[in-house]
Every structure is written in structure tokens, then in C-alpha cells.
Amino acid sequence: MKELVAKIQEQINAFSENAGMQVEKNNKAAGARARKASLELEKLLKEFRKVSITASK
């Protein structure tokens, strides 16, 4: 579970950094990286939900 949370935090940081670069500097490549990070975040958050539910039983 700790590893999963660390991966989620890593993806949040990557998304935040790249999305900021896209907004502030109009960096198209950063926008693509932010979108990729958001997709990975979606997968990790779904996995977290599964693990969390299992752990609470």
C-alpha cells in the first residue's frame, strides 16, 4: 500500500509540474506529458480503491 501511495504522489507531482508548464509557457509537449500522467493516475487511483476496500474488510 505504501508503494502505491508513493507512486500516486509521484504521478501527482509530474502532472502538476507539466500542467503548470503547459499553462504558463504554452508548452505543448508538457501538455502531452500531463495527459499521460493523468491517465496513469486514474489507473493508480482505481488500484488504491481496490486495495483500500480489501484492507478495510
Secondary structure, DSSP 8 states (H G I E B T S, - for coil): -HHHHHHHHHHHHHHHHHHHHHHHH--HHHHHHHHHHHHHHHHHHHHHHHHHHHHH-
